[in-house]
């Protein structure tokens, strides 16, 4: 029987017998000698595990030579020197589960202990990322920490040396289904490293339309061939990059629990690639056509019109690339959000394995999973494999929304016309798709990202378009047109999110009435939240849009109503402890606000005598924005009220009646002026909150704040009676 030598510095010299299934025999190309670097094991080794004198053992292990592992070329190796460890783990009031095991539910039962044996291996820098066996998906040039935890009863007279020899002699590297079969009873094997896991899956993508108007609405309005949205099924492949741990636990004879866990403190990066085929032109298998199929009221006609439009191959490719980039980003966000939301002891993927029931296909899927590709294991029912938990299940259950913003659709009626005469872009922070007219595309196109929209410019344009659309919705009962819902959005992606920034982002959720004070407080102990995305949205139907401008009697809401709503938004978004807390003063002090209106901006310095110039500039900007918005809203309300009054007096009048056309042109001129003067701040959270306040918080609302260290999401549905 093969043995390896185990020594310490004080006289221990033991020959450890290796089990036939031992990884030291199966994978090590040479058998090493091991030396303990601390502790007098020659004396402690003879004590039985239940001896009170035996309280702890923790020692490094040194290898006497470099040891190559795995078949063929030595891609994975253990270097000579201190690259191993031995540890006795006893149950104490403070230690009730295995340390260094990411799964938090592997406890140390009363009357038992564990002995842990671990090695640290290096993955060759030149090895290919998909080299496979023994690499476990760990990045070339990285390290693997492989440990076995062997459980022993305290009362059976087993000595510490016996326990160590059994643990070392039956050491398992869980690199294949056969290794899982050999896992000794009461043993836990872990592999920890930084690298990537691969996954293939299908997704039900909920495409949600956001039909938005531009200022130049034609008369009469074209018929609108758009639906509220629908579900499109797509396939995708994912790559998850993080620090992870594979944990294989022998549950009972013939059964193993196998899980993949993410280190909670580690950064996570998810990439997704939608696997729908892309054709040279538009066709029934094309991803863009799949999306059109669920958002168009006449998908076949739209496809036919696009095919007849004679778009150049470059235009078609740009459209397809934009749609693909949008869907890829949505899938990335969905999976990374669920992974980031997992608790430190929750598995990302977890399976129960019935060894006896495994087939050749099951074993192949397990082998591939242990090499870093979980596609086969995750893909469907396999004999002997029961899927217990998957973050992808949660992502699918929670729904994956693809917002399709149709900027200018009210002007042209159909998606095909808007596409052929405009541009298709994607928003890189949220993955939203943007189909827009040419003029708007020129305003929002990113100079740094192919077929991408500039996030800040798009926010501004969408806020402007939302305001115009809300006015249109408020007048649609009189001027004709379909019943619509539209959304007002704020979105941003911050690469380095500090604690103060996170507090401000969470405050958007509390301002919408979605987060409690506890929800809006960043978790303690985190100062750098990493790359964080925020997306807040409010939804309005036609009835609620009317209520933004008109009271229940049909009279226009006064400008003061909007001023109060705008001030309330400032109060909600600026905290007493913020560096710019002075902005709250005009929001909470009616007399101060009245004085600001009376004196005008040139007199603000006398009203804020001790406020530094930058903060006075912020106060002035707030005032300017609130007054612009209040005037725009009140002016639109007055014109909507005039249109409704005229129709009440002339119920049988035709839409081409000169008096009506004059009223409509007056409204159009007002909207054009609003579009030309829309404040940048209206595209920030203030605009979203001010509109929500004006609606009496009756809009549907949602918020998602997601990053590698923190995730929070809440929503409220748009009530069926919101606009009543």
Secondary structure, 3 states (H helix, E strand, C coil): CCEEEEECCCCCEEEEECCCCCHHHHCECCCCCEEECCCCHHHHCCCECCCCCCCCEEEEEEECCCEEECCCCCCEEECCEEEEEEEEEECCCCCCECCCCCCCCCECCCCEEEEEEEEEEEECCCCCCCCCCCCCCECCCCEEEEEEEEEEECCCCCEHHHHHHHHHHCCCCCCCHHHHHHCCCCEEEEEEEEEEEEEEEEEEEEEEEEEECCCCCCCCCCCCEECCEEEEEEEEEEEEEEEEEEEEEEEECCEEEEEEEECCCCCCEEEEEECCCCCCCCCCCCHHHHHHHHHECCHHHHHHHHHHCCCCHHHHHHHHHHHHHHHHHHHHHHHHHHHHHCCCCCEEEEEEEEHHHCCHHHHHHHHHHCCCECHHHHHCCECCEEEEEEHHHHHHHHCEEEEEEEECHHHHCEHHHHHHHEEEEEECCCCCEEEEEHHHHHHHECCCCCCEECHHHHHHHHHHHHHHHHHHHHHHHHHCCCCCEEEEEEEEEECCCEHHHHHHHHHHHHHCCCCCCCCCCCCCCCCECCCEEEEEEEEEEHHHHHHCCECCCCCECCHHHHHHHHHHHHHHHCCCCCCCCCHHHHHHCHHHHHHHHHHCHHHHHHHCCCCCHHHHHHHHHHHHHHHHHHHHHHHHHHHHHHHHHHHHHCCCCCCCCHHHHHHHHHHHHHHHHHHHHCCHHHHCHHHHHHHHHHCCCCCEEEEEEECCCCEEEEEECCCCCCCC
